[in-house]
Amino acid sequence: MTVKLNKPAFEHAKLLIDKRQTALDDRDDWSEHAPSTDRENDYLDKHGWDEYSQWYLGVDTEMDEETKGRYKFPYGDFQRIHRCGVISAESRAAQQDYDDITDAVAELHKRLDGSHA
């Protein structure tokens, strides 16, 4: 498995922060705020793979582009970036030694925490 930073998703996340399309929730809220499989499927049906992929900070380059298994490290609910999703992605990327993703997510975390100061 080769997982790399999804640069378009990273740029999308920064844009959401700039637009203040954020949820500044707590670390442990991600299990409740993460999109369900049904929500993912609905979004995918309505918006397609390109827009779907913008909500995942990692891509497994060994997987086909039109499979959900290709996209890793979700950070939002298809409307807003969630602080809890960013924190979850940050810790999981660090545990798996995905340094480019860890660095990008750390930047998003810092931006989120400073965006409403």
VMD Tcl script that draws the C-alpha trace (Angstrom):
set ca {
  {0.00 0.00 0.00}
  {1.37 3.38 -1.04}
  {-0.51 6.20 0.66}
  {0.37 9.79 -0.24}
  {-0.98 13.24 0.47}
  {-3.97 14.12 -1.66}
  {-2.87 17.66 -2.55}
  {-6.22 18.79 -4.04}
  {-7.96 17.68 -0.82}
  {-5.39 19.58 1.25}
  {-6.05 22.74 -0.78}
  {-9.81 22.19 -0.44}
  {-9.47 21.87 3.33}
  {-7.51 25.13 3.53}
  {-10.16 26.87 1.44}
  {-12.89 25.62 3.78}
  {-10.99 27.07 6.73}
  {-10.56 30.39 4.91}
  {-14.32 30.44 4.23}
  {-14.97 29.49 7.86}
  {-16.84 26.36 6.81}
  {-15.62 24.68 9.98}
  {-16.80 22.76 12.99}
  {-14.53 23.42 15.94}
  {-15.54 20.29 17.79}
  {-13.67 18.20 20.34}
  {-11.21 15.40 19.65}
  {-13.59 12.58 20.58}
  {-16.51 13.80 18.45}
  {-15.31 12.29 15.17}
  {-17.07 8.94 15.70}
  {-20.36 10.86 15.75}
  {-19.51 13.43 13.07}
  {-17.80 11.25 10.46}
  {-20.03 10.56 7.46}
  {-21.76 7.21 7.51}
  {-21.37 4.76 4.63}
  {-24.84 5.75 3.42}
  {-23.88 9.45 3.51}
  {-20.67 8.70 1.60}
  {-22.56 6.74 -1.03}
  {-25.19 9.46 -1.38}
  {-22.55 12.16 -1.81}
  {-20.66 10.04 -4.30}
  {-23.82 9.39 -6.35}
  {-24.65 13.10 -6.48}
  {-21.16 14.59 -6.91}
  {-18.86 11.97 -8.45}
  {-15.37 10.78 -7.67}
  {-13.53 14.08 -8.16}
  {-15.53 15.94 -5.54}
  {-15.68 12.91 -3.25}
  {-11.89 12.63 -3.28}
  {-11.51 16.22 -2.05}
  {-12.72 15.14 1.39}
  {-9.88 12.65 1.96}
  {-6.33 13.78 2.72}
  {-4.69 10.53 1.65}
  {-4.79 8.41 -1.48}
  {-3.63 4.84 -1.87}
  {-2.03 5.05 -5.29}
  {-2.18 1.27 -5.72}
  {-5.99 1.29 -5.65}
  {-8.24 2.14 -8.58}
  {-9.33 5.79 -8.68}
  {-13.01 4.88 -8.62}
  {-12.99 2.83 -5.43}
  {-13.69 4.11 -1.95}
  {-10.71 2.10 -0.67}
  {-8.37 4.47 -2.50}
  {-9.29 7.41 -0.25}
  {-7.95 7.66 3.30}
  {-8.05 10.16 6.15}
  {-11.43 11.87 5.90}
  {-11.60 15.28 7.53}
  {-15.14 16.54 7.10}
  {-18.82 15.82 6.58}
  {-19.02 16.92 2.90}
  {-20.05 20.41 4.03}
  {-17.51 21.52 6.64}
  {-14.05 20.61 7.82}
  {-14.26 19.16 11.34}
  {-11.54 19.79 13.89}
  {-12.17 16.32 15.33}
  {-11.66 14.76 11.86}
  {-8.39 16.64 11.45}
  {-7.17 15.50 14.87}
  {-8.14 11.91 14.09}
  {-6.32 12.04 10.74}
  {-3.30 13.65 12.39}
  {-2.87 10.88 14.96}
  {-3.54 8.02 12.50}
  {-1.14 9.43 9.89}
  {1.59 9.80 12.52}
  {1.03 6.23 13.76}
  {1.43 4.92 10.21}
  {4.46 7.12 9.42}
  {2.82 9.01 6.56}
  {4.98 12.07 7.08}
  {3.58 14.18 4.23}
  {0.03 13.64 5.48}
  {1.05 14.19 9.11}
  {2.68 17.51 8.22}
  {-0.31 18.68 6.14}
  {-2.82 17.73 8.82}
  {-0.75 19.43 11.51}
  {-0.91 22.60 9.40}
  {-4.70 22.27 9.07}
  {-5.01 21.73 12.83}
  {-2.96 24.87 13.50}
  {-5.04 26.88 10.99}
  {-8.29 25.66 12.54}
  {-7.20 26.53 16.05}
  {-6.12 29.99 14.90}
  {-9.02 30.65 12.54}
  {-11.50 31.79 15.17}
  {-9.10 33.40 17.62}
}
mol new
graphics top color blue
foreach p $ca { graphics top sphere $p radius 0.5 }
foreach p [lrange $ca 0 end-1] q [lrange $ca 1 end] { graphics top cylinder $p $q radius 0.2 }
display resetview
